[in-house]
Amino acid sequence: MIISIMAGGPESLWPDLARYKEMTDLWIGVDRGVWALLENGIDPKCAFGDFDSVSQDEYKVIAQRLQQVNLYSSEKDETDLEIAFHWAIDQKPSEIHILGATGGRMDHFLGNIQLLQKESILPIHADIDIYIVDRQNIFTVKTAGSYEVTALKDKKYVSFLPVTTAVTGITLTGFKYPLSDRSLEIGSTLCISNELISESGNVSFKEGILMMVRSRD
């Protein structure tokens, strides 16, 4: 099962929703993101939020259209997106795609990236591929291992950033700038803006945690 979560980020940064309509089995809306889904002909299964970013009339429509609306106080220890994200994980999907989570408030964006870093590396989530997606980028996090990287028509660049203090034994094959058994430390730009030279390549590393970012021009 593939779950897509729509948060309340600016429409100008959304990816192509038509693609996600085709691939998504279950939609979740978060706060303003619920209204965004409804406006684009998508009825989410459930909604999460304090709904301080929608009008009273919009909230009435949301409450009427959705069977499950989880209303929370604005004073809480987790963001609306984190609550929705944990619910999605409990459904045991194969993939989670988070949309509308970039742009707007920088503190929310950085919190969302850190949430991706934390949740993606937990052993209990090892079978779930988790992505943050916008019009320009796809973010995902990988633990030590070997991974195929497939070419994406609209995402030319592939960058790798260390999440842990250091990533050791990183090897890149099938890339314009290959590497063999190198170390990558926090603050290094060594693996920024690489490119695949064929339909697929491979990244492997021995220790640490990597964030992979696929980006368009």
Phi, psi and omega in degrees: 000139177248126178250134172244135179246127176255116175267190190260024181292167185296141182301329182298342181253003179293146168286180178293109183294333180301320179296320183283334173299320182290323189264344189272132176268329183215127179257142173235135175252142179238115177050238182300336179297334177296313180296322178299318179296313181300319180295338180255022173075024180243123177261106180291152178293323182208165183227148179227140174153172170268348174057037175279354180255009174240156178283168178298320179294320178295320179295324177299318178296316179302313182296328180282324187277329186257142178282331185230107176241118181259103184264128182236155173293152176288344179260096183207171186268354179231150173287163177303320181294320180297320178298314179296322181296316178296322177297317180298318179299322180296342178280353178058054177281170174275329181218148170232127177245125182252117181249159178068025185250007178238165182078180181068226183289125183294327179296322176294316181299312180296322177297321179294320178296318179292326176297318176300316180299315183292309187288325184293336186260357179289133182304326182290348179251017187299334183266006181249123173272123186242131184226142163254128189232136167222188184298330187259330193220159167231122179253136171210162184236139181232141171270172185306136182159197181235133187222134172282139177241113184267140180298139175244130187302323185255010180230089186290320189263145176231120179241150178234127182235135179288134173268320175276171183306322178212148172242125185249154175069028182285130179230130179240124175236148182080014180249157178300322178242090183286160175225156176221112173052050179259165174252147182230119184252157177308131180096349180283140175253018183304321188253031176270137172061048171275172180216145173285147178252001176212194184289342178202159176220190181218139170239133176222151175204157190267321183217148176106188181225132182246142165260129176255131180237119174262128187225150174267172180301000000 
